[in-house]
Amino acid sequence: MRRFLFILLVASLLPWSTAIASVPTRDILITNVFVDTELRQALRDISAQAGINIIADNTVQGWITADLKDVPLEKALEIVLAGGGYTYKWMGDYYLVGLPDTKSTTFNNLTTTEHIKIKYLDARSVAGLLSDFYSPYIKVDPINNIITVTSSREIIERIKQDISKLDKPRKQVIIESVVLELSESGGESLEGSFGISLPTGEVTDTTGTVGLNYSYASGIVFNLDSAQKIFIKLKALVEEGKAKVKASPKISTLDGKEASIELGREEYVIITTGTETTLTRTLQMIKGGIILKILPRVIESDGNEPDSLFLTISTEVSDVQMGVETPTALRRIVSTTIRIKDNQTVVIGGLKQEIEREVIDKVPILGDIPILGALFSSKRKTKEISDILIFLTCKIVNELESPK
């Protein structure tokens, strides 16, 4: 009977003892002094003091000097293993120690996998900004914008910290643009009103005759008050027929993301090729118009001044002129990078256009008579000079802020 009760007591205590062995005993304190001690020997000493098996794989080697006094077991392992870049992992009833190297046979046992969802940036760009040291442990899912990390817990935590510093919400930039075609007389009126010269591509800083400060680098930069004065003048020129608003699109983009505005037209021409006996005619499309590409980068201030912007601007204005034999596409391109304050206006000019036209004046009916019609008609050439001005006003808003 006593033997039966003893067996029953042992059987009842077995699950409890197994449960204890399956959980790391984090309350065990280690006290030891290691002076130029071989690392494997140090792990054996800690194992003996803790009463828990600590298994080192074939990668573990080196020497350790450390003074441990009432240090928790896992903290003691961190201190001892830190110098060699080793890690440890609780395997249920023992600790496994080794190097988290993809070439190691114990890599799968020493590592865990974690999926990190990137909220604001592109996962590929974030992965490219991380240290090359982490490359073997990282996989990028560009479709779901997820970075998957398989490594030791120390490396995973470091990668998560680095990503948290990078993956921050970006500010939004509202870009308001006005594309204006200014006649030659309208340009002279604008220059005369403010004492400015429309840009020709050289960098300059100057002051107009009425005290209007401006500067440009392939474009003129005005502050908001000055821009409002110019808009009033331009409105008057439009009413006088000396200026024409071609478009006024508004677009929003994120900090560091390029915005594109295309105001174009398509013309179809017949192209004739071949000899007199084998003529071939094909219909070809030629595009013309205005293409604006703006890349804004927000420069955050220290709090004393408003934020500013770096704008990389590329502007192309193209026209199609029909020649005697073939059409000609005229392209004018301005590219520049400037820095402006929030809510400032950039004016891009210097995109002059000269169009020559042949005008035929003739007497009705008589001017259409073959041969004799030349006596009742005359030809003259006209030249029109205009300037394309592009006004860009940029305003920075927070991601959740409604633009005003």
C-alpha positions as CSV (number, residue, x, y, z in Angstrom):
1,M,0.0,0.0,0.0
2,R,2.8,2.4,0.9
3,R,4.6,1.6,-2.4
4,F,1.4,2.3,-4.3
5,L,1.0,5.7,-2.6
6,F,4.6,6.6,-3.4
7,I,4.2,5.8,-7.1
8,L,1.0,7.9,-7.1
9,L,2.7,10.9,-5.5
10,V,5.6,10.7,-8.0
11,A,3.1,10.5,-10.9
12,S,1.2,13.5,-9.6
13,L,4.4,15.6,-9.3
14,L,5.9,14.7,-12.7
15,P,3.7,17.1,-14.9
16,W,4.5,19.9,-12.5
17,S,8.3,19.3,-12.7
18,T,8.1,19.0,-16.5
19,A,6.3,22.3,-16.6
20,I,9.0,23.9,-14.5
21,A,11.7,22.6,-16.9
22,S,9.8,23.9,-20.0
23,V,10.0,27.5,-18.8
24,P,13.3,29.4,-18.5
25,T,14.2,30.1,-14.9
26,R,14.7,33.8,-15.2
27,D,15.0,34.3,-11.4
28,I,18.4,32.4,-11.3
29,L,21.2,34.8,-10.4
30,I,24.8,34.2,-11.7
31,T,27.9,35.3,-9.7
32,N,31.3,34.6,-11.3
33,V,34.5,36.2,-12.4
34,F,36.0,35.4,-15.8
35,V,39.5,36.6,-16.7
36,D,40.6,35.6,-20.2
37,T,38.4,32.6,-20.0
38,E,37.7,30.5,-23.0
39,L,34.1,31.2,-24.0
40,R,32.9,27.6,-24.0
41,Q,34.4,27.1,-20.5
42,A,32.5,30.2,-19.3
43,L,29.3,28.8,-20.7
44,R,29.9,25.5,-18.9
45,D,30.5,27.3,-15.6
46,I,27.3,29.3,-16.0
47,S,25.4,26.1,-16.9
48,A,26.7,24.4,-13.8
49,Q,25.8,27.2,-11.5
50,A,22.3,27.6,-13.0
51,G,21.6,23.9,-13.2
52,I,20.4,24.3,-16.8
53,N,22.0,22.8,-19.9
54,I,23.6,25.4,-22.2
55,I,24.6,23.9,-25.6
56,A,27.1,25.8,-27.8
57,D,27.2,25.0,-31.5
58,N,30.4,24.8,-33.6
59,T,30.5,28.5,-34.3
60,V,31.1,29.5,-30.6
61,Q,34.8,30.3,-29.9
62,G,36.9,33.1,-28.3
63,W,37.7,34.4,-24.9
64,I,35.8,36.4,-22.3
65,T,36.6,38.7,-19.4
66,A,33.7,39.7,-17.2
67,D,32.7,40.2,-13.6
68,L,29.2,39.0,-12.9
69,K,27.6,39.6,-9.5
70,D,24.0,38.6,-8.9
71,V,23.2,38.9,-12.6
72,P,20.0,37.2,-14.0
73,L,20.8,34.2,-16.1
74,E,19.7,35.5,-19.5
75,K,21.5,38.9,-18.8
76,A,24.6,37.0,-17.9
77,L,24.4,35.1,-21.3
78,E,24.0,38.5,-23.1
79,I,27.1,39.9,-21.4
80,V,29.2,36.8,-22.1
81,L,28.1,36.4,-25.7
82,A,28.0,40.1,-26.8
83,G,31.6,40.4,-27.8
84,G,31.4,37.7,-30.5
85,G,28.0,38.6,-31.9
86,Y,26.5,35.3,-30.6
87,T,22.9,34.8,-29.5
88,Y,21.0,32.4,-27.4
89,K,17.5,30.8,-27.6
90,W,15.5,28.8,-25.1
91,M,14.6,25.5,-26.7
92,G,12.1,24.2,-24.1
93,D,14.5,22.6,-21.6
94,Y,17.9,23.9,-22.6
95,Y,19.6,27.0,-24.1
96,L,21.1,26.9,-27.6
97,V,24.0,29.3,-28.2
98,G,25.5,30.1,-31.6
99,L,26.1,32.7,-34.3
100,P,22.9,33.7,-36.3
101,D,24.6,33.1,-39.6
102,T,22.6,31.9,-42.6
103,K,25.4,29.4,-43.4
104,S,25.3,27.9,-39.9
105,T,23.6,24.6,-39.4
106,T,21.7,25.9,-36.3
107,F,20.4,29.1,-38.1
108,N,16.8,27.8,-38.2
109,N,16.9,26.9,-34.5
110,L,18.5,30.1,-33.3
111,T,16.3,32.5,-35.3
112,T,12.7,33.6,-35.5
113,T,10.7,35.3,-38.3
114,E,8.8,38.5,-38.0
115,H,6.8,40.4,-40.7
116,I,7.0,44.2,-40.4
117,K,4.3,46.2,-42.2
118,I,5.6,49.5,-43.6
119,K,2.9,52.2,-43.2
120,Y,4.1,55.3,-45.0
121,L,7.1,54.6,-47.2
122,D,7.8,52.1,-49.9
123,A,9.2,48.8,-48.4
124,R,11.9,48.6,-51.1
125,S,13.2,52.1,-50.3
126,V,13.2,51.4,-46.6
127,A,15.1,48.1,-47.1
128,G,17.6,50.0,-49.2
129,L,18.3,52.5,-46.4
130,L,19.0,49.7,-43.8
131,S,22.6,48.6,-43.2
132,D,24.0,46.1,-45.7
133,F,24.8,43.9,-42.7
134,Y,21.1,43.1,-42.5
135,S,20.7,42.1,-46.1
136,P,21.0,38.3,-45.6
137,Y,18.1,38.4,-43.1
138,I,15.7,40.6,-45.1
139,K,13.0,39.8,-47.7
140,V,10.8,42.5,-49.2
141,D,7.2,42.1,-50.4
142,P,6.6,45.1,-52.6
143,I,3.0,44.2,-53.3
144,N,1.9,44.1,-49.6
145,N,4.6,46.6,-48.6
146,I,6.0,44.2,-46.0
147,I,9.6,43.5,-44.8
148,T,10.2,40.0,-43.5
149,V,13.1,39.5,-41.1
150,T,14.5,36.1,-40.1
151,S,17.2,36.5,-37.5
152,S,18.0,36.5,-33.9
153,R,15.8,38.6,-31.6
154,E,18.6,41.2,-31.1
155,I,18.9,41.8,-34.8
156,I,15.1,41.9,-35.3
157,E,14.7,44.5,-32.5
158,R,17.5,46.6,-34.0
159,I,15.9,46.5,-37.5
160,K,12.5,47.4,-36.0
161,Q,14.1,50.4,-34.3
162,D,15.8,51.6,-37.5
163,I,12.5,51.2,-39.5
164,S,10.6,53.2,-36.9
165,K,12.9,56.1,-37.4
166,L,12.5,55.9,-41.2
167,D,8.8,55.0,-41.6
168,K,7.2,58.3,-40.6
169,P,4.2,60.1,-42.2
170,R,5.2,62.5,-45.0
171,K,3.8,65.9,-45.4
172,Q,1.5,66.7,-48.3
173,V,2.3,69.5,-50.8
174,I,-0.5,71.2,-52.7
175,I,0.7,72.7,-56.0
176,E,-1.4,75.4,-57.7
177,S,-0.3,76.3,-61.2
178,V,-1.3,78.9,-63.7
179,V,0.0,78.6,-67.3
180,L,-0.2,82.0,-69.1
181,E,0.6,82.9,-72.7
182,L,1.9,86.5,-72.8
183,S,2.1,88.5,-76.0
184,E,5.1,90.6,-76.8
185,S,3.3,93.8,-75.9
186,G,2.0,92.2,-72.7
187,G,5.5,91.2,-71.7
188,E,6.7,94.7,-72.2
189,S,3.8,96.0,-70.1
190,L,4.6,93.5,-67.3
191,E,8.3,94.4,-67.3
192,G,7.5,98.1,-67.4
193,S,5.1,97.8,-64.4
194,F,7.5,96.1,-62.1
195,G,10.9,97.0,-63.5
196,I,11.8,93.3,-64.1
197,S,13.2,91.3,-67.0
198,L,11.7,88.0,-67.8
199,P,14.2,85.2,-67.2
200,T,16.6,84.0,-69.9
201,G,18.3,81.3,-67.8
202,E,21.0,83.2,-66.0
203,V,21.0,83.4,-62.2
204,T,20.6,86.9,-60.9
205,D,19.3,88.8,-57.9
206,T,18.0,92.3,-58.3
207,T,15.4,94.9,-57.3
208,G,12.7,96.3,-59.6
209,T,12.0,100.0,-60.1
210,V,9.1,99.8,-57.6
211,G,11.1,98.0,-54.9
212,L,9.9,94.5,-55.9
213,N,12.6,92.1,-54.8
214,Y,13.0,88.9,-56.8
215,S,15.5,86.4,-57.9
216,Y,15.5,83.6,-60.4
217,A,17.5,80.6,-61.7
218,S,15.7,79.8,-64.9
219,G,12.6,81.2,-63.2
220,I,11.6,84.1,-61.0
221,V,10.8,83.6,-57.3
222,F,8.4,86.0,-55.6
223,N,7.1,86.1,-52.1
224,L,3.3,85.8,-51.7
225,D,2.6,89.6,-51.5
226,S,4.6,90.3,-54.6
227,A,2.9,87.4,-56.5
228,Q,-0.5,88.9,-55.7
229,K,0.5,92.2,-57.2
230,I,1.6,90.5,-60.3
231,F,-1.6,88.4,-60.5
232,I,-3.6,91.7,-60.4
233,K,-1.5,93.0,-63.3
234,L,-1.9,89.8,-65.3
235,K,-5.6,89.8,-64.8
236,A,-5.7,93.3,-66.4
237,L,-3.5,92.0,-69.3
238,V,-5.9,89.1,-69.9
239,E,-8.9,91.5,-70.1
240,E,-6.9,93.6,-72.6
241,G,-6.3,90.6,-74.7
242,K,-2.5,90.8,-74.2
243,A,-2.4,87.6,-72.2
244,K,-4.2,84.3,-72.3
245,V,-4.7,81.8,-69.5
246,K,-4.0,78.4,-71.1
247,A,-4.7,76.3,-67.9
248,S,-4.8,76.5,-64.1
249,P,-4.5,72.9,-62.8
250,K,-4.2,72.1,-59.1
251,I,-2.5,68.9,-57.9
252,S,-1.3,67.4,-54.6
253,T,1.5,65.1,-53.9
254,L,3.6,63.8,-51.0
255,D,7.0,65.0,-49.9
256,G,9.5,63.3,-52.2
257,K,7.0,62.2,-54.8
258,E,7.0,63.7,-58.3
259,A,3.9,65.3,-59.6
260,S,3.2,65.6,-63.3
261,I,0.9,67.9,-65.2
262,E,0.4,67.5,-68.9
263,L,-1.5,70.0,-71.0
264,G,-1.2,68.7,-74.5
265,R,-2.8,68.3,-77.8
266,E,-2.4,65.8,-80.6
267,E,-2.1,66.6,-84.3
268,Y,-2.1,64.1,-87.1
269,V,-0.2,64.8,-90.3
270,I,0.2,62.8,-93.5
271,I,3.8,61.8,-94.2
272,T,4.6,60.9,-97.8
273,T,7.6,58.7,-98.6
274,G,9.0,56.8,-101.6
275,T,9.4,57.7,-105.2
276,E,7.0,59.1,-107.7
277,T,6.0,55.6,-108.8
278,T,5.8,54.1,-105.3
279,L,4.4,56.7,-103.0
280,T,3.5,55.7,-99.5
281,R,1.4,57.9,-97.3
282,T,1.2,57.3,-93.5
283,L,-0.8,59.1,-90.8
284,Q,1.5,60.1,-88.0
285,M,0.6,61.7,-84.6
286,I,2.7,64.6,-83.3
287,K,2.2,65.7,-79.7
288,G,2.5,69.3,-78.5
289,G,1.6,71.3,-75.4
290,I,3.1,71.8,-71.9
291,I,4.5,69.2,-69.6
292,L,5.3,70.1,-66.0
293,K,7.1,67.8,-63.6
294,I,7.6,69.0,-60.0
295,L,9.5,67.1,-57.3
296,P,9.0,68.8,-53.9
297,R,11.1,68.0,-50.9
298,V,10.0,69.5,-47.5
299,I,12.7,71.0,-45.3
300,E,11.4,71.0,-41.8
301,S,12.4,74.1,-39.7
302,D,13.6,74.2,-36.2
303,G,10.3,75.7,-35.0
304,N,11.4,79.4,-35.3
305,E,10.6,79.7,-39.0
306,P,8.1,78.1,-41.3
307,D,9.0,75.0,-43.3
308,S,10.6,75.5,-46.7
309,L,10.7,73.5,-50.0
310,F,13.3,72.3,-52.4
311,L,11.6,72.1,-55.8
312,T,13.1,70.3,-58.8
313,I,11.1,71.5,-61.8
314,S,11.2,70.3,-65.3
315,T,9.1,72.2,-67.9
316,E,8.7,71.5,-71.6
317,V,6.7,73.5,-74.0
318,S,6.3,72.1,-77.5
319,D,4.5,73.3,-80.6
320,V,4.0,71.9,-84.0
321,Q,4.5,74.0,-87.1
322,M,3.4,72.8,-90.5
323,G,6.2,73.3,-93.0
324,V,6.1,73.1,-96.8
325,E,7.1,69.4,-96.8
326,T,7.2,68.1,-93.3
327,P,5.9,69.4,-89.9
328,T,8.4,70.8,-87.4
329,A,8.1,70.2,-83.6
330,L,9.6,73.1,-81.6
331,R,10.5,72.2,-78.0
332,R,11.6,74.5,-75.2
333,I,12.8,73.0,-72.0
334,V,13.6,74.6,-68.7
335,S,14.9,72.5,-65.7
336,T,15.9,74.0,-62.4
337,T,16.1,73.3,-58.6
338,I,15.2,76.1,-56.3
339,R,14.4,76.6,-52.6
340,I,11.4,78.6,-51.6
341,K,9.4,79.1,-48.4
342,D,6.0,77.6,-47.7
343,N,3.2,79.3,-49.8
344,Q,5.6,81.2,-52.0
345,T,5.1,81.5,-55.8
346,V,7.6,80.5,-58.4
347,V,7.4,82.0,-61.9
348,I,9.1,80.1,-64.7
349,G,9.7,82.2,-67.8
350,G,12.1,82.4,-70.8
351,L,10.0,80.0,-72.9
352,K,9.6,82.4,-75.8
353,Q,7.8,81.4,-78.9
354,E,8.1,82.9,-82.4
355,I,5.5,81.9,-85.0
356,E,5.8,83.1,-88.6
357,R,2.6,82.9,-90.7
358,E,2.0,83.7,-94.3
359,V,-1.2,85.7,-94.8
360,I,-2.9,86.0,-98.2
361,D,-5.0,89.0,-98.8
362,K,-7.2,88.7,-101.9
363,V,-10.3,90.3,-103.6
364,P,-13.3,88.0,-103.2
365,I,-14.0,85.9,-106.3
366,L,-11.4,87.7,-108.5
367,G,-8.6,86.5,-106.2
368,D,-9.6,82.9,-106.9
369,I,-9.3,83.1,-110.7
370,P,-6.3,80.9,-111.9
371,I,-3.3,82.9,-113.1
372,L,-5.2,86.2,-113.1
373,G,-6.0,85.8,-109.4
374,A,-2.4,86.8,-108.6
375,L,-3.2,90.4,-109.8
376,F,-6.0,90.6,-107.2
377,S,-4.2,89.1,-104.2
378,S,-1.1,89.7,-102.1
379,K,1.0,87.7,-99.7
380,R,2.6,89.0,-96.5
381,K,4.4,87.3,-93.6
382,T,3.6,88.0,-90.0
383,K,5.6,87.1,-86.9
384,E,4.1,86.6,-83.5
385,I,6.3,86.5,-80.4
386,S,4.8,85.3,-77.1
387,D,6.2,84.1,-73.8
388,I,4.9,81.2,-71.8
389,L,4.8,82.0,-68.0
390,I,4.1,79.3,-65.5
391,F,3.2,80.3,-61.9
392,L,3.6,77.6,-59.2
393,T,2.4,78.2,-55.7
394,C,3.2,75.5,-53.2
395,K,1.6,74.9,-49.8
396,I,2.7,72.4,-47.2
397,V,0.0,70.6,-45.3
398,N,0.2,67.7,-42.7
399,E,-1.0,64.3,-43.8
400,L,-4.4,64.6,-42.0
401,E,-4.7,68.4,-42.4
402,S,-7.3,69.7,-44.8
403,P,-5.8,72.2,-47.3
404,K,-7.0,75.7,-46.9
